[in-house]
């Protein structure tokens, strides 16, 4: 819709932002030494090393296994949950909806630790279970458990994409099916499900990507027993040779990026005719919930159980760990109770600065990120030309980049690209890295809202003589307003919980809660890590509360 | 490495070196050990009976192998691929004893868990998830043991490696003089006494009294690491990878 004079610069700036760190990594992967040492020679040795390292292949295999398992767990659960919460008369939906998002709010490294404290071999619940049953009924360190827990923690992502798609879908079509005598289950499977097919494809690919670069959970739960995934293998390369092996790390990242390209291609193939699924036309829509009948309460119990496993169990572990000096077999928690840890966190200047920075980056940075994503989305809105295809690929490429490495690449950009050097120790560096890392996620949220607006509404404006810019300003954006506000909220949530990306960018002035958490967890200071993540969850909860209070709708 | 050569402390702004065991505690007047930190073992006092507490390296492997019920799945050690200090400490063990690789083999048999930091090992042992932790930088468990009565510390009696907390001033440091003053303070009696109050550490200065550690033990079994270029042995990629692969294959052979 928009002129090339707008589209080209927007796409060019975005391409530069994405490609600059990527090209540094690509260059580094064929050097024998860190590129900033100057003396390295061009060589494929790094690739030769990792391809001949059995640990690399094991990690790759494990990552594929975990990613596939996560999709198999998260997709059905998320789809069912979205349908139940959006379309049926499930009880207490107002309460369940924010609770569903809770697993998203906990950084996965903390999630891992929460599980150890709650249901690990010496965990609170494990001890209770052992007292009652005489044995521990679960092993939180097994591969299967790690995969299932990782999958369950991804359910909110699927839920968000699918529920957004479902909501913008008028329920009239479903009602038509109901009137024709179809059973609710049949309506869900034959009508609602196909209509949200694009969102399903997108969620699948996204979760697979997240699965491939999964870090925190396998690091805490799997790695001590020798179960390593690609991101953990990558992390080990930092110390394996005594000094960081940047060339090897870069080579692993190139392999990850190479894997994303066929996936993106596959996704495009599936979505070629996305137009087919447009459903918001120039008419009103009001949805009416599908009655669940006698299944209402049993289904409610299942949803509540999922929330318990993915959110309440690890969260209770974190809460308890924040307020005890020590824990475990034979420890009386009441005797070990202490407020010292929380006091330490809330009186430490670095921690406080991290908390303030986190709020800034979530609220202000989140809004700026949404603005950037919207510009890019508009540049490709309703276009199926080469430029749009290019953007599609570009958007997903950083998704193949583990946050840890993305942060490292941005550090290099800020240190060695003179125009940006002054911004190195400002929050801007962290914001830029976050915005690029979450590009695919954010773009999808926004283009979903845009694509659901019927073409004819915009065409009506155009035929009344409005310019392209004016149509966007007065028709498209106002209609997409709810979607944009919801995107802001969701990006806020993502930015608050992000932890890996900021690790290499951490310096005085760029502290955010996520990176401080990693620093604390790395030294094993789990009491302070727990207390800080509790603070984080509270901040996110407040943000969520305010947004919902002021009418941002993630549910109708 | 040229960028990291430390500035030589000048005589008038220099460090008061008298009283230090110089060969060990400074290298070429460039790198200074400001504090000593033993590498200790930890155990859970509630879960590990007195007669099963490992006391020395020589007997460790046998103890683990003879008591699978006590130790299986309940031993923690450093993941030496992830952490430099973990690698360094086992490389030192290997230099100081024969048959060192019996220990990783016994770890394999005991299905030991390999963690990324001393803090994580303390958490695991103190909670009872593990009963025994191998090679921790001692300041972490010593601090925890003050609060947690279940946490016990062992200083292996055949030898206890002692690593230095070192300070150096990079050649290109912007505030050389301030750094020298600070280094002076760290090495002065006042600075040393202040740091000596940290549990698990003991001063580099011999006139500053040791707190919380047995002075006799320091004399007999504590083996401070000598500062010097020899320490770079574990940065040679070939040697390092060879050691890692032997470590890993020893663990694997024990698992079978």
Interface residues (C-beta under 8 A of the other chain):
Chain A: X116 X117 X120 X121 X122 X219 X223 X224 X225 X226 X235 X236 X239 X240 X241 X242 X243 X325 X326 X327 X328 X329 X330 X331 X522 X523 X524 X525 X526
Chain B: X44 X46 X47 X73 X76 X79 X81 X82 X83 X84 X87 X111 X113 X114 X115 X116 X117 X118 X119 X120 X121 X122 X123 X126 X127 X128 X129 X140 X144 X147 X148 X150 X151 X234 X235 X237 X240 X241 X244
